[in-house]
Amino acid sequence: MASARQPIRVAVLGAGSIAQVVHLPILSRMRGVQVAALADRDAHTARTIAERFQVPAVSTEFEQVLTDDIDAVVICTPSNRHEEQVRAALRAGKHVLCEKPLALTAEGVERILDEEGADRRLMVAMNQRFRADAAALRQFVVGGELGDVYYLKTGWLNRYRPRGRTWRERKATAGGGAFMDLGIQMLDLALWTLGYPTPERISAHMYSAPGNEVEDAAALILRLDGDRVINLDCTWNLRAKNDRQFLHLLGSTGSASLTPLAVFKEMPAGLVEVTPPVPASRENAFTASYRAELQAFVEVVRGERAVEAPAEHLVLMRLVEAAYRSAAERREVAL
């Protein structure tokens, strides 16, 4: 555990877009944090990005940055490298924040959970959970203020943008396409909002454009205990002017949605809007959620915040595997 008087020394693995746009800009300006090392297989990229953010140590091998003076590791590499790197960092005694998914398979997540010990903590970067509006909505649901929530529809539809083939479009490196990239985040948000109920059955459909290794779009229906249902849609190829991200839920005594956050509740006097105020931010919700997530991770490293082992990610990855099986076999899969 880092001393409260000393900066937390962080190593970032991977110098790709998520590291450049989110993690490095936020961490490099965070009080009490020093980005001490950066590793990326591309030596030129590693040196260039390290110079931009004034990171003193640079390497093309991630093992070389797991030195004794590193307190924590943030993993931003392609998904197929996550399991290996998380396990190595935990074995080296480091606290870890890993971009999703934690591993490409549920078995991989189980192996990682077996590595976690009392002296080191692991978080998965599900930044949607750190949105102020999502956190406020969840309080209404878990507190029972909307009655029995029986239906939740969510989705993330990104408009079409011409792009070259990257690791995200390859099955071996990404594990999947739009569902693994966008859908997994909204599925986790939906389940987290409901308190992660027990899943029972899943039915999924996935579309891949000719010549593509991974799906461009996915739609699924997940049936949960208590006769509850989650309906999810995601795509990289929305033919529209703007991206769309949404969550709507129906309860026996109310309803809610985001974005924007809106909550309605049936009261003795009739239907009342009970939308709580959400603190205004000068930055967009995406950046604000990552900032809150990284601040939470720093507090975990300092021992100022408790965090449970990410066992919910094991449930999530079992659902992901079942969804791909359902789509491939064109049938509903029992869980």
N, C-alpha and C positions, 0 to 999 in steps of 0.2 A: 504494500500500500504506500502511495506517495505521501510525503509529509505535507501538512497543510501549508507550510511555509515555502516549500519548493515547488517549482512548476512541474506539472505532469509532462513527462517526455513521451511523445507519441511517434510511432512509426506508421507510415501509410504505405500499404502494399497496393500497387496499381496506380498508374498516372493517366488513366483514361478520362472520359468525359465526366463521370460522376465525381471523381476526385478533383478534377479541375474546376468544375462548376459549383460544387457543394462543399465537400469535406475540407479541402485545403484552404479555400477562402475563409471559411468560418473558423476552423481550428487555428489558423495562423494569426487571427485577430482576437482570439479568446483569451481573456485574462487568466493567468495561472496555468497556461498550456504552452508547450513548446513542441512544434513539429520538428523532431530531431533527426528523422531519417525518412527516405523515400526509396522504394524499390519498384522497378519495372523492367521487364525483359528487354524492352527497347532502350538501349543505352542513351541514344540521342534524346528521346522523349524524356527519360528520367532526368538527364542533366538540364534540359531546357526548363522543365517544370520546376525542378528543385531551385534553379536560379531565380525563377519568377517569384517563388514564395519563400526564398531565402532559407531553404532547408540545407543544413550543413553536411549531412551524410547521404550519399547516393550509392545505389548498388543495382546490379541486374539480377541478383540472387536474393530471394526474400529471407533465406536463412541467415544471411550476413548482417541483417539489420536487427535481429533478435538478440541484441547485446544486453549485458547486465544492467546498463543504465537506462534501458527502455522500460517504461511502466505499462504501456498499453499499445495495442495494434488495431488499426482500422483497415479492414480488408475490402478493397474496391476492384479486385481482379475479375476476369471472366469467371462465370459460375462454376465451370468444371474444376477450377483450382481451389474453390472455397474449402472443401472438406480437408484436403491436405494441409492447407495453410492454417486453418483454424486449429486443427489438432496439434500442429507443430508449435504454434504460438502458445497454446495452453500448456503443452509439455514444457515449454521454456519458462513457464511461470508468469505469462503476460495476461492481462485483461484484454478481452477481444470484443470489438464491434464489427460484425460482418454484414455486408450488403446481402440482400436476399438473392437466391435461396441459400440457406445454411449449407446444404448439400444437394446434389441432383436427385437423390433418392431418400426415402424414409430410412432405409438401412444406414445410409451415410449419416443422417441426423442422429440415429441411435448411437453410432460409434463416437460421434462428437460429444454427446451427452455423457457418455461413459468417461470421457477425458476431463470433464469439468470437475474442479475440486473446490474445497472451502476457501482456499487462498487466492482464487482467481475467478473472475466473473465473465460471463458471456452474454452478449445481447445481439439480436438480429435487427438490422436496420429497417424496421417497418415504420417508416416515418409518418404514414397516415394516422397512426395511433396518437401522434403528438400534435395533431391539428387541434387548435383550441375549439373549433366548432364541433369536431367529432367527439372530443372529450366531454363537452357539454351535453351533446345528444345522448351519449352512453349513460350519463347519470340519470336521465329520464327513464331509460329503458331498464337498467338494472335496479333502479329504485321502484319499479312497478307503477310509475305514474301514468303510463299509457296503457295500462291493463296488460292483457296477454298479447304480446307482439307475435302475430301469426304469419306475416308476409313481409319480406324485405327484398326490394329490387335495387340492384346496384350495377354500375358499369363504368368503364373507362374507354372512351372512343377517341382515338387520336386520328386527326385528319391525315390524309395521304401526303407523304413527302418523298420525293425521289431520293434514294439513298443507295450507297454501294453496299456490297456484302461485307458485313463485319462479323465478329464472333457471335453477336446476338441473332444472326440469321442462320447459324449452323447448329444442327442438332447436338453434335458432340460437345460443343463448348457451352451452349446455352441451355440444353436440356429440353427446349421447346421454344415457341415463338411468342405471339401476343399474349397468350394465356400465362406463360411463365413470366413474362415481363410485366404486364399490366394487370392481368386477371388475378394473379396470386395476391397482389397487394389489396385489391378490393374485396377479394374473398376473405382475407384475414381481417380486414376492417369490419366486414359484415358480421363475421363470427365473433369478433371481439366486442362489437356493439351489443350482441345478444348474450354475452357471457360465455362464449365457446360451448354451446350445447352439443350433445352427442349426435353425430351424423348417422343417418340410417341408409339412405340410397341416393345415388347420383346418376344423372343422365346428361351427357354432353355431346355437342356437335361442334366440329372444327372444320374450318375452310382453309385450304392452302392453294395459292395461285400456282398454276403450272410451272414446274421447274424449281419451286421453293422447297427447301428442306423442312421448314417449320411452318406452323399455322399462322395465317394473317388475321384470323378472327376466330372467336370461340363464343359459344353460348351454352349455359348449363342451368340445370335445375337441381338443387340440393335439398333433399327432404331431411328434416331434423326431428329429434324426439319432441313430443308435445304437439305433433301435427303442424310444425312450423316449416316454412319454405323460404329458401334463398334463390332468387333468379338473378343470374349474372351474365352480362354481355361485355365483350372487349374486342378491340380491333386496332390495328395499325393503319388501316386503309379507309377511314371514313372520308367519303367524298362530300365535304362540306367546308364552310369557311373557318369554323372554329372547332377545337377539341372540346369534348364533353366528358365531364366526370360527375357522377351523381350517386345519390343514395336516397331511397324513399322507403318508408316503413309504415305498416298499418298495424294498429293495436285495437283491442276491444273497446278502449275508452279514449283513444287519441291517435294522432298520426304525426309524422315528422319527416323532414327532408333536409338535404344539403347537397350542393351549395347553391344559394345561400341557406343558412340554417333557418328553419321555420318549424315551430312545434305548436300543435293544437291539441287541446284537451277538453273532453266533455265534462262540464261542471253542472251542479244543480241549476244554475241560472242559464245553461246553454253552452254552446261551443265557445271557447275562449282561446285566444292566441297567448301562449305562455313562453314565447321564444326568449331565452335569456340573452342579455347583452354579452357580446364577445369582445374582449379588449382589441382595440384597433392596433394595427401594425403598419409600420412604414414600408415593410417589405412584403412580397407576395406570400401567399399561404404556403406554397411549396418550400421556399427558403426558410420561412418561419418554423415550419414543422421540423426541418432538418436541424435548425439551430437548437430547438427545444430538445430534440433527440440527442444531439451531441453534448448539450449541457447536462442532460440526465446521465449520459455515459461517464462524463468527467466526475460527476458526483458519486457514481458507483465506484469508480477507481479510487477516489479519496475516502471511501468508506462512509460517505454522508447519506447514501441512498441505498436501500435494499433492492435487490432484483432477483426474481426467481429464475431458475434454469428454464430455457425456452422450450419446455415440453409441448406447448401448444404448436410449435413449429413442426413437431413430429406428426401431430394430428393433421396439420395443414398439408404436409407433403404426402401423407397417405391419401388425402383427398385429391391432390394433384395427380398422383399416379392412377387413382381410380377414374378420374375424369378423362385422362388420355386413353385408358383401357376402354372406357365406355364409348368414346368417339371412334376408336379403332374397330371395336366389335359391333358398333351400332346397336347398343342395348343398354338398359339400365343396369347399374352395378350395385349390389348390396355391400354395405360397409360393416 
